[in-house]
Amino acid sequence: MDADEILQNIDQVLPFYQPIFSADEHRVAGYELLGRFKKDDEFISIGHFFADETIPEEYRIEVDNYLLEQALQKMMSAGEDFLLFINRDPKLLMYDQGESFLTTIQKYLAPDQLQRIVLELTNTEYTGSIDSLQHLISYYKTYGIKIALSHLGEESHLDRIAQLSPHILKVNLNQLRNSSGDASPIILYSLNILARKIGANLLYEHIEQEYQLQYAWKNGGRYYQGFLLARPTPDFIDKDSLNDTFREQAINFIKYEKKKLEARYVKTSELNESLKQLIDKKKYTEPYVSLLSDLAEKIETMCFRLYICNEDGFQLSPNLMKVEGNWTNQEEYIGRNWSWRPYFLANIVQMKKDQKGMLSGIYSDIETGESIRTFSFPLMDGNYLFIDLSYAYLYENDALL
């Protein structure tokens, strides 16, 4: 389908609505407005029309606003309270300084209803002035309009996200799935941290399998969207249509996660008891080589690196590192300081208070690139033992993954 066919038959352009569900209420929280062209008995997506820069901006804006007017009319006649997510290319939005968009909305909504509008901006490929876009976004926010950034995934621009400070970050699960190697959890972790810092909610789109819904739930998603839940339709659906299903799935997710957390707690307790028994009252002195060697013989199936630091993060021992199946002393690590690592000092204070070991979260090891955990354990002389658990060990103990 070419642009001329759309422009000459604009009355065949129709709004479709894809439901967006909330994790807290287990019901429809809003709809994303999508464009379809009716040709014979088929409804064809016209997303390509808005992305085609060979089509003059004013034509694309005309179709955008034509769709928006239809959606706003239907929204106001529905008599229900929900959010309407409206896609806009930042380039098109800035073409007339956002005037036609705001004018169209104000034509149908009263000032106290503008908070139901979510302006969804594509995060990638915008090469215009980010400062000008930010000023426009700030202006919209004064009216209560919410801002969402979409297409977040492999090419997310964290600096741009922070500058625009949106209310919602829309995470594309397809883009994350297509990321190479271990990029997905790293990108998602960064987005999670940033979302908390700026007070934004996460919306996961392209949820097509139940495991993706569980992934979104586990990784802080407040809103969900995808074919697993509901496909785009020309009508609004019953807000509570998936309430029971959502509740049942949430309960299953909660049970599974609690089971893993309980198993992790048991494993942490076991590690504490094992180390208490392995480290007897014999006095070990710096640089603790004999202590590390003794431990390595007894726990080598679970770890690949051991070392000891004081409470300020200065390393007192060499690294005892397993290299090609053999334990090697890495003397060059003596004296290095690790207090800059996130949560290092907080964990030290916690261990000092509780006098028991702690298991870290999963992270990528700088040297090996593997996903690992570190078990930290307080020694009797006020120093601290660190044991890096191998990915193979984590894999064998599923609760640790």
Backbone torsions as a table, in degrees:
resi	resn	phi	psi	omega
1	MET	NA	129.9	-178.4
2	ASP	-100.0	170.3	-175.4
3	ALA	-64.3	-37.4	-177.9
4	ASP	-60.3	-39.5	-179.3
5	GLU	-63.1	-38.7	178.5
6	ILE	-68.3	-46.9	-176.9
7	LEU	-66.7	-35.6	-178.6
8	GLN	-80.5	-14.1	-179.6
9	ASN	-130.6	49.1	-174.3
10	ILE	-62.8	-24.0	178.4
11	ASP	-67.9	-12.0	176.3
12	GLN	-91.7	-1.0	176.5
13	VAL	-83.5	125.3	-174.4
14	LEU	-128.6	147.1	175.0
15	PRO	-81.6	136.8	168.4
16	PHE	-116.3	157.4	-174.1
17	TYR	-131.0	123.4	176.0
18	GLN	-104.2	120.5	-176.8
19	PRO	-63.6	147.4	174.5
20	ILE	-122.3	124.1	-174.4
21	PHE	-102.6	150.6	179.6
22	SER	-102.6	145.6	179.9
23	ALA	-77.4	-28.6	-175.0
24	ASP	-82.7	-36.0	-178.8
25	GLU	-101.7	-12.8	-179.6
26	HIS	59.2	39.3	-179.6
27	ARG	-147.2	174.8	179.2
28	VAL	-68.4	124.0	178.2
29	ALA	-98.4	-23.2	-178.5
30	GLY	-176.9	-174.0	-178.9
31	TYR	-138.0	143.0	171.0
32	GLU	-93.3	129.0	179.1
33	LEU	-80.1	124.9	-179.8
34	LEU	-126.4	150.6	-179.8
35	GLY	-99.4	134.9	175.8
36	ARG	-131.5	149.9	176.1
37	PHE	-115.2	125.5	-178.6
38	LYS	-86.8	116.9	178.8
39	LYS	-128.3	112.4	-172.1
40	ASP	59.4	-119.9	179.3
41	ASP	-105.8	16.5	-175.2
42	GLU	-114.2	143.3	175.1
43	PHE	-110.0	115.0	-172.2
44	ILE	-107.8	132.9	177.5
45	SER	-64.3	139.9	177.9
46	ILE	-115.5	27.0	177.8
47	GLY	-58.4	-34.6	179.7
48	HIS	-63.4	-29.6	-178.2
49	PHE	-62.9	-44.0	-178.1
50	PHE	-73.4	-22.7	-179.3
51	ALA	-90.4	-8.5	-175.8
52	ASP	-83.4	104.8	-176.5
53	GLU	-76.7	-4.0	174.5
54	THR	-79.2	-15.4	176.6
55	ILE	-86.5	129.0	-179.3
56	PRO	-53.3	144.0	-176.2
57	GLU	-56.9	-41.7	-175.2
58	GLU	-63.2	-30.6	178.2
59	TYR	-71.0	-42.5	179.4
60	ARG	-66.5	-38.5	177.7
61	ILE	-65.2	-38.6	178.7
62	GLU	-59.0	-46.1	-179.7
63	VAL	-69.1	-40.1	177.0
64	ASP	-55.0	-50.7	-176.7
65	ASN	-71.2	-30.5	175.6
66	TYR	-62.4	-45.7	177.0
67	LEU	-61.8	-44.8	-176.8
68	LEU	-61.6	-41.4	180.0
69	GLU	-62.2	-43.1	178.1
70	GLN	-61.0	-43.0	-178.2
71	ALA	-66.0	-41.3	-179.0
72	LEU	-66.5	-38.9	176.9
73	GLN	-60.8	-45.9	-179.2
74	LYS	-67.1	-39.0	-179.5
75	MET	-61.0	-44.2	-177.2
76	MET	-72.9	-26.5	179.7
77	SER	-85.1	-12.4	-177.1
78	ALA	-71.3	-30.1	179.0
79	GLY	71.9	19.4	178.3
80	GLU	-121.2	157.1	-179.0
81	ASP	-101.8	108.6	177.1
82	PHE	-150.4	165.8	179.1
83	LEU	-87.0	146.3	174.2
84	LEU	-117.2	115.2	179.8
85	PHE	-89.2	122.1	-175.5
86	ILE	-118.0	115.7	179.7
87	ASN	-74.0	136.0	173.3
88	ARG	-143.8	131.0	171.6
89	ASP	-72.5	124.1	-179.1
90	PRO	-53.7	-33.5	179.0
91	LYS	-63.6	-43.5	179.0
92	LEU	-69.9	-36.6	179.7
93	LEU	-62.5	-40.5	-177.2
94	MET	-80.8	-9.0	-177.3
95	TYR	-59.5	-42.6	177.1
96	ASP	-116.9	28.0	-179.6
97	GLN	57.6	30.5	174.5
98	GLY	72.8	10.8	-174.8
99	GLU	-68.2	-46.2	-176.4
100	SER	-64.8	-34.7	178.3
101	PHE	-62.7	-51.1	-178.1
102	LEU	-66.6	-40.4	179.9
103	THR	-61.3	-42.0	-179.9
104	THR	-63.4	-43.1	-179.4
105	ILE	-66.0	-45.4	-178.0
106	GLN	-66.6	-19.0	177.8
107	LYS	-66.8	-28.2	-174.3
108	TYR	-113.8	-27.1	-174.4
109	LEU	-110.2	140.0	173.5
110	ALA	-73.3	160.5	-177.8
111	PRO	-52.9	-37.9	-178.0
112	ASP	-79.3	-0.9	178.8
113	GLN	-102.7	-7.4	-176.4
114	LEU	-65.9	-20.1	178.7
115	GLN	-68.9	-9.1	176.6
116	ARG	-84.0	-6.0	-178.4
117	ILE	-95.4	130.9	174.0
118	VAL	-116.8	113.1	176.6
119	LEU	-84.5	115.9	-175.8
120	GLU	-102.9	114.8	-177.8
121	LEU	-106.1	139.6	174.3
122	THR	-74.1	131.7	-173.8
123	ASN	-81.7	-20.5	-172.9
124	THR	-104.5	159.3	170.0
125	GLU	67.8	13.3	174.3
126	TYR	-89.3	119.3	-175.3
127	THR	-110.4	2.9	179.6
128	GLY	-77.0	-172.2	-179.5
129	SER	-70.1	115.3	178.8
130	ILE	-69.7	-28.9	178.2
131	ASP	-66.3	-43.0	178.3
132	SER	-64.0	-41.2	177.8
133	LEU	-63.5	-40.6	179.3
134	GLN	-62.3	-41.4	178.6
135	HIS	-61.4	-41.5	179.0
136	LEU	-65.3	-43.0	179.6
137	ILE	-61.8	-43.3	179.1
138	SER	-62.0	-37.6	178.2
139	TYR	-64.2	-45.5	178.0
140	TYR	-60.2	-39.1	-178.1
141	LYS	-62.0	-30.6	179.4
142	THR	-64.2	-22.2	177.2
143	TYR	-88.0	-4.1	-178.1
144	GLY	94.3	-1.4	178.8
145	ILE	-66.3	132.6	178.7
146	LYS	-89.0	153.1	-178.1
147	ILE	-119.1	132.6	174.4
148	ALA	-124.7	143.9	172.8
149	LEU	-110.3	128.7	-176.0
150	SER	-114.0	179.3	-178.6
151	HIS	61.0	32.9	177.1
152	LEU	-80.5	132.1	-178.6
153	GLY	-176.8	-124.8	-172.9
154	GLU	-66.7	-31.5	-175.5
155	GLU	-107.1	33.6	-177.5
156	SER	-67.8	134.9	178.5
157	HIS	-101.1	96.3	-173.5
158	LEU	-65.2	-34.3	179.9
159	ASP	-65.5	-39.2	179.6
160	ARG	-68.0	-40.0	178.5
161	ILE	-59.9	-47.1	-178.7
162	ALA	-62.4	-39.0	-177.7
163	GLN	-68.3	-41.7	-179.1
164	LEU	-79.3	-21.4	176.6
165	SER	46.4	63.5	-178.2
166	PRO	-73.2	165.9	176.2
167	HIS	-83.6	-26.9	-175.5
168	ILE	-136.7	135.1	172.7
169	LEU	-109.4	122.4	-176.2
170	LYS	-100.8	112.3	-173.9
171	VAL	-96.3	123.8	-179.4
172	ASN	-87.8	107.5	-177.6
173	LEU	-66.8	-29.1	177.1
174	ASN	-65.2	-42.3	178.6
175	GLN	-65.9	-39.5	178.2
176	LEU	-64.7	-40.2	-179.2
177	ARG	-64.4	-32.3	-179.5
178	ASN	-84.3	-3.8	177.4
179	SER	-66.3	147.1	-177.1
180	SER	-80.7	149.4	172.8
181	GLY	57.6	-133.0	-178.3
182	ASP	-97.9	25.3	-175.4
183	ALA	-65.7	-36.2	-173.9
184	SER	-55.9	-56.0	-178.7
185	PRO	-63.9	-30.4	179.6
186	ILE	-68.6	-46.8	178.4
187	ILE	-61.9	-45.3	-177.6
188	LEU	-65.1	-39.2	178.3
189	TYR	-61.5	-42.6	178.9
190	SER	-63.1	-42.4	179.3
191	LEU	-66.1	-37.8	177.7
192	ASN	-61.9	-46.9	179.8
193	ILE	-62.1	-46.4	-178.5
194	LEU	-64.0	-41.7	179.8
195	ALA	-59.2	-43.2	178.8
196	ARG	-65.0	-38.8	-178.1
197	LYS	-64.8	-39.1	-175.6
198	ILE	-99.5	1.8	177.4
199	GLY	73.1	33.7	-179.1
200	ALA	-100.6	155.2	173.5
201	ASN	-97.1	151.2	177.8
202	LEU	-98.3	132.4	174.8
203	LEU	-119.0	122.1	179.3
204	TYR	-98.9	125.6	178.5
205	GLU	-111.4	169.8	-177.7
206	HIS	61.9	40.7	173.8
207	ILE	-83.0	111.1	-175.0
208	GLU	-120.8	-13.9	179.3
209	GLN	-130.8	155.8	-177.1
210	GLU	-63.8	-33.9	-180.0
211	TYR	-64.8	-28.9	176.7
212	GLN	-70.2	-36.4	175.9
213	LEU	-64.2	-42.0	177.8
214	GLN	-64.9	-39.2	178.0
215	TYR	-60.9	-45.1	179.6
216	ALA	-64.1	-42.9	179.3
217	TRP	-62.6	-44.2	-177.2
218	LYS	-68.7	-27.3	-175.2
219	ASN	-105.3	37.9	166.9
220	GLY	78.9	18.7	-179.4
221	GLY	-76.3	123.9	174.2
222	ARG	-90.4	-28.2	-178.8
223	TYR	-125.2	146.3	-178.2
224	TYR	-132.8	145.6	-179.5
225	GLN	-150.1	139.1	177.2
226	GLY	160.2	168.8	-176.1
227	PHE	-63.9	-25.7	176.9
228	LEU	-60.4	-34.3	-175.7
229	LEU	-92.2	-52.8	179.9
230	ALA	-166.8	139.7	176.5
231	ARG	-89.6	160.0	176.7
232	PRO	-62.2	138.5	178.3
233	THR	-138.8	162.8	179.1
234	PRO	-77.2	-3.0	-177.5
235	ASP	-128.8	157.8	172.4
236	PHE	-74.7	150.4	-178.3
237	ILE	-107.6	171.7	175.7
238	ASP	-63.0	122.7	-175.5
239	LYS	-59.5	-28.1	-176.4
240	ASP	-102.7	18.0	-173.7
241	SER	-62.8	-29.9	-179.5
242	LEU	-112.3	15.8	-174.5
243	ASN	-58.0	-50.2	-178.4
244	ASP	-66.2	-41.3	179.4
245	THR	-63.3	-44.6	179.3
246	PHE	-60.7	-45.0	-178.4
247	ARG	-62.0	-43.6	179.5
248	GLU	-63.1	-43.9	178.8
249	GLN	-65.2	-41.0	179.5
250	ALA	-61.8	-41.4	178.7
251	ILE	-62.9	-41.0	177.9
252	ASN	-64.0	-42.4	178.4
253	PHE	-62.0	-42.6	-178.6
254	ILE	-64.1	-44.6	179.1
255	LYS	-60.3	-44.6	-178.8
256	TYR	-63.3	-44.5	-177.7
257	GLU	-69.0	-39.3	177.8
258	LYS	-63.5	-38.5	178.8
259	LYS	-62.7	-41.8	178.6
260	LYS	-66.6	-41.0	-179.6
261	LEU	-65.3	-39.3	178.3
262	GLU	-66.2	-41.8	177.9
263	ALA	-64.4	-37.0	177.8
264	ARG	-65.8	-37.8	177.4
265	TYR	-63.8	-43.2	178.6
266	VAL	-62.3	-43.5	-180.0
267	LYS	-63.5	-39.5	177.9
268	THR	-63.0	-41.8	178.1
269	SER	-64.0	-39.9	178.7
270	GLU	-64.0	-42.2	178.3
271	LEU	-63.1	-40.0	177.6
272	ASN	-61.4	-47.0	-179.3
273	GLU	-64.8	-41.9	-179.3
274	SER	-61.7	-44.4	-178.0
275	LEU	-69.8	-35.0	176.8
276	LYS	-60.5	-38.8	-179.4
277	GLN	-75.5	-35.2	-178.0
278	LEU	-74.3	-34.0	-179.8
279	ILE	-96.8	97.4	-176.7
280	ASP	-82.9	-168.7	-175.8
281	LYS	-80.6	2.6	176.7
282	LYS	-62.9	136.0	-177.8
283	LYS	-78.7	120.7	174.1
284	TYR	-102.0	140.2	-178.8
285	THR	-119.0	159.7	177.9
286	GLU	-59.2	144.1	6.2
287	PRO	-91.6	26.1	171.2
288	TYR	64.4	22.4	-177.2
289	VAL	-63.3	-39.6	-178.4
290	SER	-67.8	-38.0	177.8
291	LEU	-62.9	-46.7	-179.1
292	LEU	-64.0	-39.6	179.5
293	SER	-64.8	-42.6	179.1
294	ASP	-62.4	-43.5	-179.5
295	LEU	-66.6	-40.5	-176.7
296	ALA	-59.1	-36.8	179.8
297	GLU	-65.4	-32.3	-172.7
298	LYS	-92.2	-23.3	-176.2
299	ILE	-126.0	22.5	-173.9
300	GLU	-64.8	-20.0	179.8
301	THR	-73.7	-14.7	-176.6
302	MET	-109.3	-16.5	-172.4
303	CYS	-135.0	166.3	177.2
304	PHE	-130.6	-3.1	179.3
305	ARG	-154.3	138.0	175.2
306	LEU	-135.2	146.2	175.0
307	TYR	-164.1	167.9	-175.8
308	ILE	-130.1	136.1	178.1
309	CYS	-127.5	160.1	170.7
310	ASN	-86.7	-179.8	-173.4
311	GLU	-70.4	-11.8	176.5
312	ASP	-94.3	1.7	176.5
313	GLY	92.7	2.9	178.2
314	PHE	-81.9	130.7	-177.0
315	GLN	-78.5	125.7	-177.5
316	LEU	-96.1	-22.4	-175.9
317	SER	-114.5	166.1	167.4
318	PRO	-73.0	165.9	166.6
319	ASN	-74.1	133.3	167.0
320	LEU	-100.9	107.3	-168.6
321	MET	-120.0	134.6	176.8
322	LYS	-85.3	116.5	-179.4
323	VAL	-121.9	116.5	-178.7
324	GLU	51.7	42.0	174.9
325	GLY	86.8	-4.0	-178.8
326	ASN	-118.5	143.3	178.6
327	TRP	-81.5	131.6	-176.8
328	THR	-129.8	134.0	175.2
329	ASN	-82.0	125.6	177.6
330	GLN	-108.7	87.4	-174.4
331	GLU	-63.3	-26.1	-175.1
332	GLU	-65.3	-11.5	-179.6
333	TYR	-86.1	-11.6	178.4
334	ILE	-62.0	130.6	178.2
335	GLY	94.5	-12.2	178.6
336	ARG	-70.4	153.0	-177.1
337	ASN	-115.7	132.8	-176.2
338	TRP	-116.5	16.0	-177.6
339	SER	-67.9	-16.1	179.6
340	TRP	-74.1	-15.2	-179.2
341	ARG	-68.1	141.1	179.6
342	PRO	-56.2	135.8	175.4
343	TYR	70.6	0.6	-176.6
344	PHE	-59.3	-55.8	-176.3
345	LEU	-67.0	-37.3	178.3
346	ALA	-61.3	-40.8	179.0
347	ASN	-68.3	-37.4	178.0
348	ILE	-61.4	-47.6	180.0
349	VAL	-61.1	-41.6	179.8
350	GLN	-63.9	-43.5	179.2
351	MET	-67.0	-37.2	179.5
352	LYS	-63.1	-37.1	-179.9
353	LYS	-74.7	-46.2	-174.2
354	ASP	-87.7	-20.4	-176.6
355	GLN	55.0	45.7	172.5
356	LYS	-151.6	160.7	-174.1
357	GLY	-75.1	165.5	-178.8
358	MET	-134.5	147.3	177.6
359	LEU	-105.5	128.5	-179.2
360	SER	-76.9	170.7	169.5
361	GLY	-73.6	172.0	177.7
362	ILE	-76.6	136.0	176.3
363	TYR	-149.1	166.7	179.5
364	SER	-89.7	124.2	179.2
365	ASP	-68.0	135.0	-175.6
366	ILE	-62.5	-40.4	-174.6
367	GLU	-82.8	-46.1	-173.7
368	THR	-92.3	-22.7	-176.8
369	GLY	78.0	-1.4	-179.0
370	GLU	-80.9	154.8	172.1
371	SER	-78.7	123.1	-175.2
372	ILE	-137.5	172.9	166.2
373	ARG	-127.8	156.2	175.5
374	THR	-117.9	130.8	172.9
375	PHE	-101.0	122.8	-179.6
376	SER	-106.0	141.0	-173.4
377	PHE	-142.4	129.5	180.0
378	PRO	-76.9	131.2	175.1
379	LEU	-91.5	165.0	-174.7
380	MET	-68.1	-24.2	-177.0
381	ASP	-90.2	12.2	176.8
382	GLY	90.2	0.2	175.4
383	ASN	-97.4	178.0	-170.5
384	TYR	-136.0	132.9	178.8
385	LEU	-93.0	136.7	178.1
386	PHE	-122.3	126.2	-178.1
387	ILE	-121.1	115.9	178.8
388	ASP	-87.2	113.7	-177.6
389	LEU	-82.5	133.2	-175.8
390	SER	-73.3	158.1	177.1
391	TYR	-63.6	-35.7	179.5
392	ALA	-59.8	-39.4	179.2
393	TYR	-69.0	-41.5	178.3
394	LEU	-61.8	-40.4	-178.9
395	TYR	-64.7	-37.8	179.0
396	GLU	-70.0	-27.0	179.0
397	ASN	-113.4	86.8	-168.7
398	ASP	-55.1	-29.4	-178.1
399	ALA	-65.4	-20.1	-177.9
400	LEU	-86.7	-8.8	179.0
401	LEU	-89.5	NA	NA
